[in-house]
């Protein structure tokens, strides 16, 4: 039986309207995403998790199968799946499809609060609060074509921007406006969300307050008691509310958060494991080493080597 969905928040993804992740599998040439060796199932491409971001999965080659909010969905080349905020999801690669390539578009809805769309604030609040949602699969071909056209335009624009050897501040702002315009077009094409029959009751406000309390200080000093006190909760009630919203205990989430910080540092090029350990709130390297291997299925050094191989074998947007 799969573990409860863990709330996931990339420590280096605190800001920004849009994050795009390129996921490519080629089993013949043994080219995989960096996290693939950390999965227990060789067919799995995404562990069970949830997050506040609004996500679009766009398949270019091959096929994927995703469980989203307890329902199974298949997605082939040219198709798109919608993942609403806080919907638990996990995914697998469809067997017999050869190479598989898809993009995960993660949109920070809070960054869109002032976007020029009628009723955008109300729509964002309804989606983040869980009272409303968009259907996971597209049933209207014209709507799918409109959304796909905007995603293709964003991908092409990022490729062109990357080929120019870096961007000035003016170009970066223009790129941001270009992407904002297409995200507005996507939301306009999707229209109003529908009432969520599952009635999620997670509190986006509570999650944001906890994340802020954890991230604004020294990770080595973060404790359950201090975090509860910062947010004016007693320990017992805070523990109950935390598990309801994050899908796990405070200790488990904090350890995952620290290891996510370490993975981000390693992927950005840091290789002094002792410095990484201290920066991510572990006072003892041996404990950091053990926790990293327990969560990731490999040691920090092995993970660094995996990242190096990935950077050599495949390009990224």
N, C-alpha and C positions, 0 to 999 in steps of 0.2 A: 504494500500500500504506500502511495506517495506521501511524503511529508506535507504538512500544512504549507500554504503559499507564504513565502517570506517577502516582506516589503523590501524592495530593492531601490537604493539610491546611490548613484555613482558620485563619490566625493568630489570628483573634478567636473561634475556636470551641474554645478549650482546655478549657473545662469545660462542664458542663450535661448532663443526661440526654438531652434531646431537642431537636433542631433541625428545624423544619419550613420547607421552601422551597415557595412557591407559584409554579408555572410556567404561564403563560398565553400562548397564541398566538391572535391574531386578525389574519389576513393582510389582510382587507378593510379594517380600520381601522388597520392597521400598528401593532398593539400587540404587543410582544415582550418577553421577559426582557432584562435589561440586557446579558447576555453574548452574545445572539444575533448581533449584528453582528460578533463576534469569530470566528465559525465560518466555515470556508471553504465548507461545503455549506449551501445555503439551506434544506434539509430537516432539517438536524441540530439537535437540541435538547440534546445532551450529548456532549462530546468524550470520547475514550477515557481513562479514569483508573481508579484504585482507591483505596480508603481502608480504615481499620480499622473504621469505623462499620458497623453493621447497618442496612440501608436497605430501606424499603418504598415502592414507587411505586404511588400510588393515583390512578387515572384517574377524573375526574368527567365530563368531556365530551371527545368526539373519540376519538383513539386514538394510541398510540405503538408504535414498534417498537424493541426494545432487543437489542443483542448483549451477552450476559452470559456470561463465562467461555467465549467462543468459540461459544456457541449462540444462535440467533435466536429471539426471543419477541415475540409481539404482545399488546397489552393494550388492551381497549376500555373504555367507560364502565362503572363499577361493578366493574372487575376490579383485581387487585393483583399486582405482581411483587415477588419477594423477591431482594435482592442481599446475599449473605453477605460477611463481612469479607474484604478483599483479592481479591475477584473483579473482574477487569477488565471494564468495561462502558462502552458508548456507546449513544446513542439517536437516533432520528429521529421526526419527526411523520408520521403516516399521511396521505397525500394524499387529498383529497376528503372530509375529515371536518369541514370548516368550522372553527369555533373549537375549540381544544384546551385543556383545563385539567387539570392533575394536580398532586398534592402529593408531595414527596419527604420522607419521615419518616426522619431520620438518628438512630439510637439508639446512645448510647455504652454498650456492653455492660459496660465496666469499672465504670460507676456502679451496676450492678445486682448486684454481687458479694454484697451482703448482703440482697438482696430475699427475701421470704418464699416462695420456691419450692423444693421439694425438688430437690436436685442442681444448683442454679443455677450454683454455682462451676465444677463439672465441665463443664457445658454451655457456659458462656462460654469456658472454656479451650479446649475442643474446637473451637468456632467460630472464635475468634481465631487459634488455631494452624493452622487450615486442614485439620485431619484429618477434620472433620465439617462438614456443610452441610445447609441446608433446601432442598427442591426449589424451583426458581424460580417455577413456576406451581402454583396450587391445583387439586387434583383432587377434593377433598371439598367440596361446596357448603356444608355446615354449618360447616366450618372457615373458609371464605371469609366466610360471613355473620358469624361471631363476630369475626373480625379486623376486618372492615369496620365492624361496630357500634362497636368500640372506637375506631377511627380517626375515625369520624363524631363520636363523643362528645368526643374531644380537640379536633377542629376547632371544634365548637360551643362548647365551654368557652372556647377562646381568643378566639373572636369576642365572646362575652359579656364576658370579662375586659377585652378591648380597648375595648369600648363604655362601660366604666365610668370612662374617663378616667384610667387608671393604677391601680396596686394597692398597698396597704400591705404591710408585711412579713408580716403575718399572712395576708392574702389570697394573697400570692405563695407562701407556704409551703403553704397549702391547695391552690393550683393545682398545685404540684409534686407533692403527695401524690396528687391526682386523676389526674395523668398517669402517675405511677409505678404506681398501681393498675391502670390500663388497659393499660400496657405489660406488667405481670405477667400480666394476663388474656390478652394476645396470645401471650406465650411459653407460657403454660399451654395455650392452644388449639393451638399448633403442635406441642407435645409434644417428644419427643427428636429431635435431628437425625440424619441418616443418614451413614454413612461416605462420605467424599469420594473418588470414584474417580480424581480428578485428582491427589490427593495434594500439595497445595501445600506448599512448604517455606519460606515466608517466616517470618522471625522477628519476631514482634510486639515482643519484648523489645528487639531490636536497633533497630528503628524508633523505639520510644519513647525510647531512650537518645540516638539521633542528634537527634531533634526537640528533646529537652530541652537538649542541648549547643548546638544552634543558637539556640534561643529565649531562653536565660537570660542571654546577654551582648549586647554591642553588635554589631549585624549587620555593621557596617563592618569589624569585626575578625575575622569568621569566615573561616577558611580550611580547606582539606582537611587540611593537615598538623596544625594545632592540634586539629581535631575528632578526627582519628585518635589523636593523642597523649592527649587527654582520655579517650578510651575504651579506651586501652591496646592499640591496634592499630598494627602497622607500616603505612606508607602504602600499599604494594602490596596487602597483604591486605585492608585496609579498603576500597580502591577496588573490589576484586572483590566483597566482601560487600555493599557499598553498592549496586552496580548490580544484583545479584541481588534485593535486597529492594525497591529503590525504582524499578526499571525504567528508570533513566536515570543519567547521570553526576552526581557531587557538584556540579560547577559548574552544570549545567543545572538541577538541583533547587533549588540555592541562589538562582539568578536568578529562577526561578518563585516561590519562597517570598517573596523580597523584593518582587516585583511584586504578589503576592497581598496582602502587607502594605499596599502603596501603594493597591491597589484598595479594600481595606477602609477605609482612611483617607478616601479620596475619597467612598465610599458613605456614610460616617458624617457627611459635611459639610465636611471639610477641603478648602480650595481654594488654599492657598499651596503651589504645586508644588515650590518650592525647599526648604521645610521638610519636605515629604513625602519628597523625595529623600534628604535627610540622615537623617531618622528611619528610613528603610528600608535604610540601609547603603550608599547611593551617594554617594561624595565629590564627584562631578561631575554637574551637572544634565544636561549633554549626553549622558553615558553612560546616565543614568537614562531620559531621553527616548527614546534609541535602543532600549534594551532593552524598555521599555514598549511601543513601537510594534511591535517584532519579535515579542513574545509575544502581545500583545492585538490587533494589527492596526489600532491607532489610537493617537493621541497621548494623554497624560494629560488634556489639556484637552478633547479630543473625548470621552473617556470620562466626564469630569465633566459635560459637556453632556448626554450620553446618560442618565446617572443622574438628572439634573434633569428630563428629559423623562419618564422612567419614573415618577418620583415624582408628577408631575402627572397622568399618564394612567391610573394604575392603583393600587388599594389593595393593601396587603400584610398578611399575618398576622404 
